[in-house]
Amino acid sequence: MEDNNGFIWLSTGNGLIKLNPATRKFQRYTQTDGLPSNTFNYNAYFKDDNGTFYFGSYKGLISFDPSSFKPNTIKALFYLQV
């Protein structure tokens, strides 16, 4: 799905991918970046008229404005899931 800045977003079984088509470089976002799950449902995505993205994950629906989505710059020593 293309955002308003021309980046392509893909949901996968291992997080969300933000692809820059001009440079062919990508950034992967996972639970360490604040996502509730790394696993997303097939064809479960939507972009509304305001540019907000919605993705269906195995742990529920997430929504965000892709222009303000930033990676986590603090590296955790471990990740605890309850």
BELTAZI-V276726 format. One line per field, one symbol per residue. ss: DSSP state (H for helix, E for strand, - for the rest). phi: phi as a letter, one per 20 degrees, with the letter a starting at -180 (. if undefined). burial: b if it has 9 or more other C-alpha atoms within 8 Angstrom, else e. Layout:
ss=???
phi=???
burial=???
This chain:
ss=-E-----EEEEE--EEEEEE----EEEEE-HHH------EEEEEEEE----EEEEEE--EEEEEEHHH--------------
phi=.eefdneddcececoddddeffdmdccddcgfeoffbeddffmdbacefenfeccedfdoedcaeffdfcffeeeffbcddd
burial=eebeeebbbbbbeebbbbbbbeeeeeeebbbbeebbbbbbbeebeebeeebbbbbbbeeeebebbbeeeeeeeeeeeeeeee
